[in-house]
Amino acid sequence: MMQSAELQQEQGDDGTIVRLAGNLAVAHLGSLPDRLDALRGPVATVDLSGVTHIDTIGAWTVHRFALAHNASLRGVSDEARRLIDEVGKECEPVAIRPEAEYPLIRVLSEIGVATRTAGHTMVGLLGFFGGTLVTAWTLIRHPRRVRMHAIVQRLEVVGVSALAIIGLMSFLIGIVIAQQGSVQLRQFGLEVMTINLVGRLTFRELGVLMTAIMVAGRSGSAFAAQLGTMKLTEEIDAMRTIGVSPMEALVMPRVIAAVVMMPLLGFYASIVAIIGGGFLCAVALDIPPVTFVQRIREVVPITDVYVGMIKAPVFGLIIAICGCYQGMQVESNAEEVGNRTTAAVVQAIFLVIVLDAFFAVFFTWVGWI
């Protein structure tokens, strides 16, 4: 039978010495913790040279006693030292509130983290774009590998199902542009110039830009959520296992659908916005629809339509790439699906606006004003 825990106390040169001996396992401690708590006066040293066995509870008892009396340990075996060190780590005080940090350091730290994250994301997007180009070239070389059913389904989801919401949004935007423009131009007696404002602004900028924002929020988020859920449930890994390329089966149909439908949706949105502006001009400014249409034909150059139609497929490509890339990055849990979906929408809208600014400068430079 293993010896029970024993306690001896003696006076040494440096102060009181408490000697512990025997088995310091939980089943053999007995009244040792109470006897240690009953000791009064300063304790200089705790001697463990007589300890034959110790477990976590015994190590915690020794550590608590030594810490309370600020006593040193001697005669400690390797096993006892390891256990006492471990329970000592667990007993370290935890701050209720984090330590105060200088605002400037915190701001600079957050800027650094955001910059690093943005850099990694841009590198990942460029790599994913390169993979998309490689897959597109493969499909061009092997047309039979194109999944037409998947593309048609994505065309319906991205385009046909979005006609109602994009039409309503564009109609209201046309009304707002006409109303706000007429209020400002009335100060100069130029209410008729509202037609110029509505026509050029919708065909050149807002028709395609607002459509891209709507598609990013509607279809880009859907792409990220769908692919993220498939990644989480290991469906994409299963596709790779059976020899099906996720880029060909999942990504390319969505990219093709977004690129094909964006010019059509952008032109449709511009026409509906023109109708909305014409409706307000007829109601508030007494401009007949025939006059409105004739004036639109006079003041809107065909280059404005070209500008919108050139930008639209690029915006569609950006939206699809951002949505699919973020969806394919989902790894651990369902919460990340939501985070990646939000990131896909934010990145797509940001890149669309940045590219729109570059397009504006470029078309001005080439003379398409």
C-alpha positions in Angstrom: 0.0 0.0 0.0 1.3 3.4 -0.9 2.1 5.7 2.0 -0.3 8.5 2.9 0.7 12.2 2.8 2.7 13.4 5.8 3.5 16.8 7.1 6.4 17.9 9.4 7.4 21.3 10.5 10.8 22.4 11.8 12.8 25.5 12.3 15.7 26.1 9.9 18.4 28.7 9.7 16.4 30.7 7.1 13.0 30.2 8.7 10.3 27.6 9.1 10.7 24.5 6.9 7.6 22.4 6.0 8.5 18.9 4.9 6.0 16.9 2.9 6.4 13.2 2.4 4.5 10.2 1.2 1.9 10.0 -1.5 0.4 13.4 -2.6 -2.3 11.9 -4.8 -5.9 13.0 -4.2 -6.8 9.7 -2.7 -4.1 9.9 0.0 -4.1 13.6 0.8 -6.5 13.2 3.7 -6.5 16.3 5.9 -3.2 17.6 4.5 -4.8 20.7 2.8 -6.6 21.7 6.1 -3.4 21.2 8.1 -1.5 23.4 5.6 -4.1 26.1 5.9 -3.9 25.9 9.7 -0.2 26.8 9.7 0.6 30.2 10.9 3.6 32.3 10.6 6.1 32.7 7.8 7.3 29.7 5.9 10.6 29.9 4.1 10.9 26.5 2.4 8.7 23.6 1.4 10.7 20.4 1.2 9.4 17.7 -1.2 12.3 15.3 -1.1 10.2 12.7 0.8 7.3 12.7 -1.7 7.0 9.3 -3.4 4.1 10.2 -5.8 2.2 13.4 -6.7 -0.8 14.1 -9.0 -2.4 17.3 -10.3 -4.4 17.9 -7.0 -1.3 17.4 -4.9 0.7 19.8 -7.2 -2.0 22.4 -6.9 -2.1 22.1 -3.1 1.7 22.5 -2.9 1.7 25.4 -5.3 -1.2 27.2 -3.5 0.6 26.8 -0.1 4.0 28.0 -1.4 2.4 30.9 -3.2 0.5 32.0 -0.1 3.6 32.0 2.1 6.0 33.1 -0.7 8.1 30.0 0.1 10.7 28.3 -2.1 10.6 24.6 -3.1 13.4 22.2 -2.8 13.8 18.5 -3.3 11.4 18.5 -6.2 11.4 15.6 -8.6 11.0 16.2 -12.4 7.5 14.9 -12.3 6.5 17.1 -9.4 8.2 20.1 -11.0 6.3 19.6 -14.3 2.9 19.3 -12.6 3.5 22.3 -10.3 4.6 24.4 -13.3 1.5 23.4 -15.2 -0.9 24.2 -12.4 1.0 27.5 -11.8 0.2 28.5 -15.4 -3.5 27.7 -14.9 -3.6 29.8 -11.7 -2.1 32.9 -13.3 -4.5 35.8 -12.9 -6.5 36.9 -16.0 -7.2 40.5 -16.6 -10.9 41.4 -16.7 -10.2 44.2 -19.1 -7.4 44.3 -21.7 -4.5 46.5 -21.0 -4.9 50.0 -22.2 -3.3 50.7 -25.6 -2.4 54.0 -27.1 -5.0 55.1 -29.7 -2.3 55.9 -32.3 -0.7 52.4 -31.9 -4.1 50.7 -32.1 -5.1 52.7 -35.3 -1.7 52.0 -36.9 -2.1 48.3 -36.0 -5.6 48.1 -37.5 -4.4 49.9 -40.7 -1.5 47.4 -41.0 -3.8 44.4 -40.6 -6.3 45.8 -43.1 -3.6 46.6 -45.6 -2.1 43.1 -45.3 -5.5 41.5 -45.7 -6.3 43.6 -48.7 -3.0 42.7 -50.3 -3.6 38.9 -49.7 -7.1 39.3 -51.1 -5.9 41.1 -54.3 -3.2 38.4 -54.9 -5.8 35.7 -54.4 -8.2 37.4 -56.8 -5.5 37.8 -59.4 -4.6 34.1 -59.0 -8.3 33.1 -59.3 -8.7 35.3 -62.3 -5.8 33.5 -63.9 -7.3 30.2 -63.1 -10.6 31.3 -64.7 -8.7 32.3 -67.9 -7.0 28.9 -68.1 -10.3 27.2 -67.6 -11.9 29.4 -70.3 -9.1 28.5 -72.8 -9.6 24.8 -71.9 -13.3 25.0 -72.7 -12.6 26.8 -76.0 -10.3 24.0 -77.0 -12.8 21.4 -75.8 -16.3 22.7 -76.5 -18.0 19.5 -75.5 -16.9 20.1 -71.9 -19.1 23.3 -71.7 -22.1 22.6 -69.5 -24.9 24.4 -71.4 -27.6 23.4 -68.9 -25.7 25.0 -66.0 -25.1 28.1 -68.1 -28.8 28.4 -69.1 -29.8 28.0 -65.5 -27.4 30.7 -64.3 -28.6 33.0 -67.1 -32.1 32.7 -65.7 -31.1 33.3 -62.2 -28.7 36.2 -62.9 -30.8 37.9 -65.7 -34.5 36.9 -66.0 -35.2 36.7 -62.3 -33.6 40.1 -61.8 -35.7 42.0 -64.4 -38.4 43.1 -61.9 -36.2 44.5 -59.2 -33.7 46.1 -61.6 -36.6 47.6 -63.6 -38.3 49.1 -60.5 -35.0 50.5 -59.3 -34.1 52.0 -62.6 -37.6 53.6 -63.0 -37.3 55.2 -59.6 -33.7 56.4 -60.3 -34.9 58.0 -63.6 -37.6 59.8 -61.7 -35.2 61.0 -59.0 -32.6 62.3 -61.5 -35.3 64.2 -63.4 -36.9 65.7 -60.3 -33.6 66.8 -58.7 -32.2 68.0 -62.0 -35.3 70.0 -62.9 -35.3 71.7 -59.4 -31.7 72.9 -60.0 -32.1 73.9 -63.6 -35.3 75.8 -62.9 -33.2 78.5 -61.3 -31.7 79.3 -64.7 -34.9 78.7 -66.7 -33.4 75.6 -68.3 -35.9 72.9 -67.3 -35.8 71.5 -70.8 -32.1 70.5 -70.1 -33.4 67.9 -67.7 -33.8 65.6 -70.7 -30.1 66.0 -71.5 -29.2 65.1 -67.9 -31.5 62.1 -67.8 -30.4 60.7 -71.1 -26.6 61.1 -70.8 -26.4 60.1 -67.2 -28.4 57.0 -67.4 -26.9 55.6 -70.6 -23.3 56.5 -69.8 -23.1 55.9 -66.0 -26.0 55.2 -63.7 -27.8 52.6 -65.8 -24.8 50.2 -65.9 -23.4 51.2 -62.5 -26.6 50.7 -60.5 -27.2 47.5 -62.3 -23.8 46.2 -61.4 -24.4 47.1 -57.7 -27.7 45.3 -57.8 -26.2 42.2 -59.4 -23.4 42.2 -56.9 -25.8 42.3 -54.0 -28.1 39.8 -55.5 -26.1 37.3 -57.6 -22.6 37.9 -56.3 -23.7 37.1 -52.8 -25.6 34.1 -54.0 -22.5 32.8 -55.8 -20.4 33.1 -52.6 -23.1 31.5 -50.4 -23.7 28.6 -52.8 -20.0 27.7 -53.3 -19.2 28.3 -49.7 -21.9 25.9 -48.6 -20.7 23.3 -51.1 -17.2 23.8 -49.8 -18.3 23.4 -46.2 -20.2 20.2 -47.0 -17.2 18.8 -48.9 -19.2 18.6 -52.2 -16.4 20.4 -54.0 -13.9 17.9 -52.7 -16.1 15.1 -53.8 -16.3 16.5 -57.3 -12.5 16.6 -57.4 -12.4 13.0 -56.2 -14.6 11.8 -59.1 -12.6 13.8 -61.6 -14.9 16.8 -62.1 -13.3 20.2 -62.2 -15.1 22.7 -59.9 -13.8 25.5 -62.1 -15.5 24.1 -65.1 -18.7 22.8 -63.4 -19.3 25.6 -60.9 -17.3 28.7 -61.6 -17.4 29.1 -65.4 -21.2 28.8 -65.8 -21.6 31.7 -63.3 -18.9 33.8 -64.9 -20.3 33.3 -68.4 -23.8 34.1 -67.1 -22.7 37.3 -65.4 -20.6 38.5 -68.4 -23.4 37.8 -70.9 -26.3 39.2 -68.9 -24.7 42.4 -67.6 -24.8 44.3 -71.0 -28.4 43.2 -71.5 -29.4 44.2 -67.9 -27.5 47.5 -68.2 -29.2 48.4 -71.5 -32.6 47.4 -70.0 -32.0 49.5 -66.9 -31.0 52.5 -69.0 -34.2 52.3 -71.1 -36.4 51.9 -68.0 -34.6 54.9 -66.3 -35.3 56.9 -69.5 -38.9 56.0 -69.2 -39.0 57.0 -65.6 -37.4 60.4 -66.4 -39.8 60.9 -69.3 -42.7 60.1 -67.0 -41.7 62.8 -64.5 -41.0 65.3 -67.3 -44.5 64.7 -68.6 -46.2 65.0 -65.2 -44.1 67.8 -63.6 -42.6 69.8 -66.5 -45.4 69.4 -69.2 -42.9 68.0 -71.7 -44.8 65.6 -74.0 -43.4 62.1 -74.5 -42.9 62.7 -78.2 -40.8 65.8 -77.5 -38.9 63.9 -74.8 -37.9 61.0 -77.1 -37.0 63.4 -79.9 -34.8 65.4 -77.6 -33.1 62.2 -76.3 -32.2 61.2 -79.8 -30.7 64.6 -80.4 -28.6 65.0 -77.3 -27.5 61.4 -76.5 -24.6 60.4 -78.8 -24.2 56.7 -79.7 -20.9 56.7 -77.9 -22.7 56.9 -74.6 -24.4 53.6 -75.4 -21.1 52.1 -76.4 -19.5 53.3 -73.2 -22.1 51.5 -71.1 -22.0 48.3 -73.2 -18.2 48.2 -72.9 -18.2 48.6 -69.1 -21.0 46.1 -68.5 -19.3 42.8 -69.3 -16.2 43.9 -67.3 -18.4 44.6 -64.3 -20.1 41.3 -64.7 -16.7 39.5 -64.8 -15.6 41.3 -61.6 -18.8 40.4 -59.8 -18.6 36.8 -60.7 -14.9 36.5 -59.9 -15.4 38.1 -56.4 -18.4 35.9 -55.6 -16.9 32.6 -56.7 -13.5 33.4 -55.2 -14.9 34.2 -51.7 -17.1 31.1 -51.9 -14.2 28.9 -52.6 -12.2 30.3 -49.6 -14.7 29.0 -47.0 -13.0 26.5 -44.7 -14.1 25.9 -41.2 -17.7 26.8 -40.1 -21.1 28.1 -41.2 -20.3 31.6 -39.8 -17.5 31.9 -42.4 -20.1 31.5 -45.2 -21.8 34.7 -44.0 -18.5 36.5 -43.6 -17.3 35.5 -47.1 -20.6 36.4 -48.6 -20.4 39.9 -47.1 -16.8 40.2 -48.3 -17.8 39.2 -51.9 -20.4 41.9 -52.1 -18.2 44.6 -50.6 -15.2 43.7 -52.8 -17.3 43.5 -56.0 -19.0 46.9 -55.4 -15.7 48.5 -54.5 -13.9 47.2 -57.6 -16.8 48.1 -59.8 -16.7 51.7 -58.6 -12.9 51.9 -59.0 -13.0 50.5 -62.5 -15.9 52.9 -63.3 -13.6 55.8 -62.4 -10.8 54.4 -64.6 -13.2 54.0 -67.4 -14.4 57.6 -67.0 -10.9 58.9 -67.3 -10.0 56.6 -70.2 -13.1 57.4 -72.3 -12.5 61.1 -71.7 -8.9 60.7 -72.8 -10.0 59.0 -76.1 -12.6 61.7 -76.7 -15.8 59.9 -75.9 -17.2 62.7 -73.8 
